[in-house]
């Protein structure tokens, strides 16, 4: 059996589909379906069972054992809203719950592959997996940073695989439920479809209009790293998961305009509420992942945007 927390979420449901493609259907999905619309992400996924987050939480607190072998827990569940400032809620969801899962896996010799985030780097310019480069600028980033630090403290010498994957800017199918937290690729496509214009921020952080840069990675490439870790049980540690190449928001917008064959860019004022809490630049240093043996090349932004827009505009939802 394989357990996927956050299985109805963006990366979680794509991971389940990736596992299905490898012949695995003995999957326990764990999520919070308070937002019932997320069920759509699970339609078409072949799974064994569904549990609410509280069900798994109670199970591991009581230190119960599953009837069969658990081959891995993919911990994708989290509050990913970078504008959420309820620290109690964020830490309970992203830190405390993750610690409970980690210790259960260590106690029961279950491989643990979990989602971290590039948000741990804050406004830094060096994106290498080292504490000296990590300085989060919001409570979401801090919750991920603190759990990574906890993993570093408690797992040296562990005989069980513990792999933390720091996702950069992920985009791709079945992210609509994320609403404001969905990728810029989705938002730009929606804006163009409605108004014929894509709105980008004016210059900020030393960057010209629309030239703020991020490392945009297609969700299938994120799934590929997760599956590779699953089949490489000796892979333990914290790894950046990105393309290794930053691209501007202008680049994303132009690719979407080119795909549609119409549209224009409009530059809008930078929001006051994002000042001092916005990453104007990210670019994954993936040398640690490469050194571990992962050699798969990620899709280019051009190919990723084309695949995504082909899917989106075919009405795949």
VENVENCOR-V957842 format. One line per field, one symbol per residue. ss: DSSP state (@ for helix, = for strand, . for the rest). burial: + if it has 24 or more other C-alpha atoms within 12 Angstrom, else -. A space follows every 10 residues. Layout:
BEGIN
ss = ???
burial = ???
END
This chain:
BEGIN
ss = .====....@ @@@@@@@@@@ @.....==== =....@@@@@ @@......== ==@@@@@@@@ @......... .====..... ......@@@@ @@@@@@@@@@ @@@@@@@@.. .======@@@ @......... @@@.....@@ @@@@@@@@@@ @@@@...... .======.== =....@@@@@ @..@@@@@@@ @@@@@.==== =..=..=... ..==.===@@ @@@@@@@@@@ ......==== =.....==@@ @@@@@@@@@@ ...=====.. .@@@...... =.....@@@@ @@........ @@@@@@@@@@ @@.....
burial = ++++++++++ +++++++++- ----++++++ +++----++- ++--+++--+ +-+--++--+ ---------- ++++++++++ ++-------+ +-++++++++ ++++++-+-+ ++++++++++ +++++++++- ---+++++++ ++++++++++ +---+--+-+ ++++++++++ ++++++++-- -+++++++++ -+----++++ +--++---++ ++++++++++ ++++++++++ --+-++++++ ++++++++++ +++++++-+- --+++----+ ------++++ ++++++-++- ---+---+++ ++-++++++- -+-----
END
